[in-house]
Amino acid sequence: MRNIKYFFQFIVIIFLFFLFKILGYKLSSNLSGYIFSILGPLFRSNYIANKNLEKGMPGSSPKERSKLLNKMWINYGKILSDYIYIKHFRNSPNFSKKIVIENQKVLDDLKLKNEPVIFISGHFNNFELMAMHIEKSGIDLAAVYRPLNNQFLNPIMEKIRLNYICKKQIKKGISGTKQLLKYFKNKTSVALMIDQRVSQGIKCKLFNENALTTTIPAQFVKKFKTKIVPIYIERTFENTFKLKIYEPINFSENADIESITSELNKILERMILKNPDQWIWTHNRWK
């Protein structure tokens, strides 16, 4: 039954991709956002997102959460339509102009020093463009990703990521962690999302609720004294983006795994609260 559901999803997404290609970037973005605003509230994940919002924004009313979730689903839809134009963001000067970079100097300095770091972020709008820009800036980068559950769609997404986002892709998991370590020792920086629920990690506060959180960044700080570089992206107007590179963080030698992980979660919180509707609240972070 699950395979039938996944195959149906695959057919729908492929049809939408063809339609988006015909319509052009602006029309397809608006259409996809509208479709998701209608269908999103019907998904079970909308219930999860609403519960997450109650934890993340405890003072919000049901009406405020409903309005925010509607915007989230619109952004979700826009992200989907972006995928068909990812190669243009990578290769076309006109699309590159749609991404405004704040603090590019950080990347330029890292490139000159050939110093591997850990880039951390969350699933913001559009999160794929962050790793793409880091690599386009000349940083030797490996990006950690979670394969889609849908085995029909996953090969397509992996191909898009390899061809246009980041050439070095690391599959999330134990084998991926070993590959990540190998890359880092060869002076390859690593980009990973710290906002997903993980099977291995520590319980760490996120919006005052314990959430199982990855300790990979903290482990690299302790083992290699590496710097952590937060990165954030937001969709602004007319489907343009603002990408912010934060200053590298040097943690004290006395900082332990728990305190480092906690501090990174606080950074993530501030990013989320900047534009709550642009974070994907559907991840079951507090399960």
C-alpha distance (Angstrom), angle and dihedral (degrees) to the residues before:
residue distance angle dihedral
M1 . . .
R2 3.80 . .
N3 3.82 91.2 .
I4 3.80 90.0 52.6
K5 3.80 90.1 52.2
Y6 3.81 91.6 48.1
F7 3.80 92.3 47.9
F8 3.81 90.7 50.8
Q9 3.82 89.5 50.4
F10 3.81 88.7 49.4
I11 3.83 92.4 53.5
V12 3.82 92.0 47.9
I13 3.83 93.5 48.6
I14 3.82 92.8 47.0
F15 3.80 90.0 50.3
L16 3.81 90.4 49.7
F17 3.80 91.6 48.5
F18 3.81 90.8 54.9
L19 3.79 90.5 46.5
F20 3.82 92.1 49.0
K21 3.78 90.5 51.3
I22 3.82 90.6 54.9
L23 3.82 96.0 44.2
G24 3.79 97.9 50.4
Y25 3.79 129.2 -125.2
K26 3.80 102.5 -68.0
L27 3.81 97.8 43.7
S28 3.80 94.0 43.1
S29 3.82 91.2 49.5
N30 3.80 92.3 51.9
L31 3.81 93.0 44.1
S32 3.79 94.1 47.9
G33 3.80 90.9 48.2
Y34 3.80 90.3 51.4
I35 3.83 93.4 48.0
F36 3.80 91.8 51.5
S37 3.80 92.2 46.6
I38 3.83 87.4 59.2
L39 3.82 99.5 39.9
G40 3.81 100.6 32.7
P41 3.82 97.0 75.0
L42 3.83 88.3 54.3
F43 3.81 93.0 61.1
R44 3.80 122.2 93.5
S45 3.80 87.7 -126.9
N46 3.81 88.5 67.9
Y47 3.82 88.1 66.9
I48 3.83 89.8 50.1
A49 3.81 90.9 48.3
N50 3.81 91.3 50.9
K51 3.82 91.4 51.0
N52 3.80 89.5 48.4
L53 3.79 90.2 51.5
E54 3.79 90.2 54.0
K55 3.83 87.3 58.6
G56 3.80 96.6 40.0
M57 3.80 96.4 42.3
P58 3.81 104.6 23.1
G59 3.81 94.4 170.4
S60 3.80 94.3 56.3
S61 3.81 121.6 110.7
P62 3.84 123.8 -129.7
K63 3.81 88.4 -106.5
E64 3.81 92.4 52.2
R65 3.80 91.6 48.0
S66 3.80 91.5 48.4
K67 3.80 91.0 51.7
L68 3.79 91.9 47.4
L69 3.81 92.4 48.2
N70 3.79 90.5 50.8
K71 3.82 89.2 56.2
M72 3.80 90.0 45.7
W73 3.81 91.5 55.2
I74 3.81 90.6 48.2
N75 3.79 88.9 53.3
Y76 3.80 89.6 45.9
G77 3.79 89.1 55.9
K78 3.79 92.7 47.2
I79 3.81 90.3 52.7
L80 3.81 89.6 54.6
S81 3.80 92.7 53.0
D82 3.81 90.0 46.4
Y83 3.81 90.4 66.5
I84 3.79 93.5 70.1
Y85 3.82 88.2 55.8
I86 3.82 98.2 41.1
K87 3.81 91.6 106.8
H88 3.81 89.0 56.7
F89 3.80 91.2 52.1
R90 3.80 86.2 52.3
N91 3.79 99.8 44.4
S92 3.80 111.3 16.0
P93 3.84 119.9 86.0
N94 3.82 90.0 -151.7
F95 3.80 91.9 56.9
S96 3.81 92.6 41.3
K97 3.80 87.9 60.8
K98 3.81 88.1 62.5
I99 3.83 89.0 71.0
V100 3.81 114.8 73.3
I101 3.80 112.4 -163.6
E102 3.78 124.0 -148.3
N103 3.81 117.5 -161.4
Q104 3.82 98.2 4.7
K105 3.81 86.7 162.7
V106 3.81 89.9 79.9
L107 3.81 91.3 62.2
D108 3.78 92.4 43.0
D109 3.82 90.8 53.2
L110 3.81 92.4 48.1
K111 3.79 90.2 50.9
L112 3.81 91.9 51.7
K113 3.81 92.7 47.8
N114 3.83 92.5 43.7
E115 3.79 85.9 -140.1
P116 3.81 117.7 158.7
V117 3.81 115.2 -135.1
I118 3.78 138.5 171.0
F119 3.80 114.2 -108.3
I120 3.80 112.9 -157.1
S121 3.79 131.3 -169.7
G122 3.79 143.6 131.0
H123 3.78 139.1 -113.6
F124 3.77 98.2 -71.0
N125 3.76 129.8 151.8
N126 3.13 108.7 -49.5
F127 3.80 100.7 -3.1
E128 3.83 95.7 171.7
L129 3.81 91.4 67.2
M130 3.81 91.9 64.4
A131 3.82 96.8 66.5
M132 3.79 89.3 39.3
H133 3.80 92.5 56.9
I134 3.80 93.9 44.9
E135 3.80 90.9 54.2
K136 3.82 92.7 43.3
S137 3.81 87.2 54.7
G138 3.79 89.2 64.6
I139 3.81 98.4 -100.3
D140 3.80 114.5 143.0
L141 3.81 96.9 -125.5
A142 3.78 140.6 178.7
A143 3.81 118.2 -167.1
V144 3.78 124.3 -152.6
Y145 3.80 113.6 -139.1
R146 3.78 138.4 177.4
P147 3.82 113.4 -130.8
L148 3.79 115.2 -123.6
N149 3.79 116.5 -103.7
N150 3.80 87.8 -130.2
Q151 3.81 104.3 87.2
F152 3.82 91.5 -164.5
L153 3.80 95.1 55.3
N154 3.80 98.8 35.5
P155 3.86 97.1 75.9
I156 3.83 89.7 53.8
M157 3.80 92.6 50.0
E158 3.80 92.2 46.1
K159 3.81 90.2 51.7
I160 3.82 91.4 50.5
R161 3.80 91.0 49.6
L162 3.81 94.1 47.8
N163 3.80 95.3 45.9
Y164 3.79 101.7 40.1
I165 3.81 113.4 10.2
C166 3.80 111.1 40.6
K167 3.80 127.5 -17.6
K168 3.79 94.2 -149.1
Q169 3.79 108.9 63.4
I170 3.80 123.3 178.7
K171 3.77 118.9 -161.0
K172 3.79 112.2 -133.9
G173 3.81 112.9 -108.6
I174 3.82 142.6 66.8
S175 3.82 94.8 -56.1
G176 3.79 89.0 46.8
T177 3.81 91.2 53.7
K178 3.81 89.9 56.1
Q179 3.80 90.2 49.9
L180 3.80 89.9 47.6
L181 3.81 90.5 54.0
K182 3.81 91.3 49.4
Y183 3.80 92.3 50.9
F184 3.80 92.9 47.5
K185 3.80 93.0 51.5
N186 3.82 86.5 55.4
K187 3.83 89.8 56.2
T188 3.81 96.1 -99.0
S189 3.80 114.2 144.8
V190 3.80 118.2 -134.0
A191 3.81 130.2 -137.3
L192 3.78 120.0 -162.2
M193 3.78 140.8 160.9
I194 3.80 115.3 -119.1
D195 3.80 96.2 -170.4
Q196 3.81 100.9 78.7
R197 3.78 125.1 95.0
V198 3.79 110.5 -107.1
S199 3.79 133.7 -160.3
Q200 3.80 91.8 -136.9
G201 3.78 122.3 41.0
I202 3.78 139.8 76.3
K203 3.77 133.8 -70.8
C204 3.78 104.6 -103.6
K205 3.80 131.7 169.6
L206 3.79 116.6 -97.2
F207 3.81 111.5 172.7
N208 3.82 88.4 -13.2
E209 3.80 92.5 -58.2
N210 3.80 124.7 105.4
A211 3.80 111.4 -108.0
L212 3.80 126.4 179.2
T213 3.81 101.2 -113.8
T214 3.80 134.3 -173.3
T215 3.79 115.6 -105.8
I216 3.83 95.6 -165.0
P217 3.84 94.9 108.4
A218 3.81 91.3 48.1
Q219 3.80 92.1 47.5
F220 3.81 90.7 53.5
V221 3.80 90.4 49.0
K222 3.80 90.8 53.5
K223 3.81 96.2 42.2
F224 3.81 101.8 38.5
K225 3.82 103.4 15.7
T226 3.78 85.8 -124.4
K227 3.78 124.5 173.0
I228 3.79 121.6 -114.8
V229 3.80 117.2 -137.3
P230 3.83 115.8 -165.8
I231 3.80 116.1 -153.2
Y232 3.80 129.4 -169.4
I233 3.79 136.7 -172.7
E234 3.79 132.9 -168.4
R235 3.79 134.0 -178.3
T236 3.79 108.5 -124.0
F237 3.81 122.1 178.1
E238 3.81 133.2 -30.7
N239 3.81 88.1 11.3
T240 3.79 95.8 -62.4
F241 3.77 122.0 138.5
K242 3.78 138.3 -139.9
L243 3.79 114.7 -151.0
K244 3.79 118.7 -167.5
I245 3.80 124.1 -161.9
Y246 3.82 110.5 -159.4
E247 3.77 123.8 -146.2
P248 3.83 113.1 -90.3
I249 3.80 114.3 -94.2
N250 3.82 119.9 -133.4
F251 3.77 110.1 -162.2
S252 3.79 121.8 -152.2
E253 3.80 117.8 -102.2
N254 3.80 87.0 -121.1
A255 3.80 93.2 58.3
D256 3.78 112.5 108.7
I257 3.81 131.1 -149.1
E258 3.81 92.8 -95.2
S259 3.81 96.5 49.5
I260 3.81 93.4 46.1
T261 3.80 92.5 48.6
S262 3.80 90.5 46.7
E263 3.81 92.0 51.7
L264 3.82 91.6 50.1
N265 3.81 90.1 51.5
K266 3.81 89.0 53.3
I267 3.80 89.2 53.1
L268 3.81 88.7 49.9
E269 3.81 90.5 50.5
R270 3.79 91.8 54.4
M271 3.79 90.4 49.8
I272 3.81 91.6 50.4
L273 3.80 94.2 48.3
K274 3.80 91.3 51.6
N275 3.82 89.7 69.9
P276 3.83 109.0 0.3
D277 3.80 93.0 179.4
Q278 3.81 90.5 59.0
W279 3.79 96.0 60.3
I280 3.79 119.2 84.5
W281 3.81 101.8 -116.9
T282 3.82 93.3 -179.5
H283 3.82 94.8 88.3
N284 3.80 108.5 104.7
R285 3.82 93.1 -125.8
W286 3.79 98.6 160.2
K287 3.78 99.9 43.3
